[in-house]
């Protein structure tokens, strides 16, 4: 700290000298600062609250007025020069840092890009789309219905009342919701409730296919999953016969698999059709000889079908004397198995990318 009181004429050259040295030292030190941290150290040393120039400025208050005015002006001009020098050095350091970043982190826009992994459609989605495409090209419309279904649609209106032994054909997952002591909602066990939904909402002629997930409370094996997909088909019009059903399904298999695959119809029982049939294709794995995939049958069942029962037609308000219809429900996973030669249905939803990447 300067002590100038009462010695004004002798102190004048001393302060001027101090200012002169501060300016010289500041210039030399500034030239040696190479980064922001060093620059901040410089600012604190000369311009900070305890810095060299600040101390001189504080000491000026002790001088007589004329000296204070002259030296004050000189000290403030020096302060301004140091602040300008600080600002200029700060931006010079910033420019240098930017140049370094541009030099070292330079982007070569001519390099080829890195291709990200591209997803693909699940084999079941691909198969489903092809099935729907084949039926659409035969004049069928595509519609959808709910996965959580009422007992009334899934069973009762399809002539499967409560306590009917036919309910055993579909082991059901019931929703945890009771009304009047019964559970009226379930995860649909098949897509057939959509027959009722479609007929309730439109008059004949009807030609629709309805894709969807189905759920059954059953043990899994090579051809059975607890969750799988079906496509329901329904055609109702005047003069529809079982010949139309067979013709439609033959045409479908030809479009999906070509004409060399063999199909087999056998009678089957479903309460909502009369007569009922099942259709199977020759097993891709053993070509009919019998293996684990087809349960030694030589055939893989792909769908159930039949002529819509007249009581189902009257149940939705259709005139069963005038209209007849056929319906079918096909298993999408079974068709995908036949198509791609997959020997176990459980591969589809095991989510093993090594399997899924093949499609
Ligand atoms: C039915 O579900 C009837 N709703 C089909 C039907 C519709 C008959 C219209 C008459 C008229 P079924 O339970 O057989 O039928 O199933 C039909 C097809 O779904 C089977 O042929 C099979 O391809 C497939 N499927 C059935 N259960 C499973 C399962 N657990 N896992 C995979 N696919 C299955």
Boltz pocket constraint, residues with backbone or C-beta under 6 A from the ligand:
constraints:
  - pocket:
      binder: B
      contacts: [[A, 169], [A, 189], [A, 190], [A, 191], [A, 192], [A, 216], [A, 218], [A, 223], [A, 224], [A, 225], [A, 226], [A, 227], [A, 228], [A, 229], [A, 230], [A, 233], [A, 270], [A, 273], [A, 276], [A, 277], [A, 279], [A, 301], [A, 302], [A, 303], [A, 304], [A, 305], [A, 306], [A, 327], [A, 328], [A, 329], [A, 330], [A, 331], [A, 332], [A, 333], [A, 334], [A, 345]]
      max_distance: 6.0
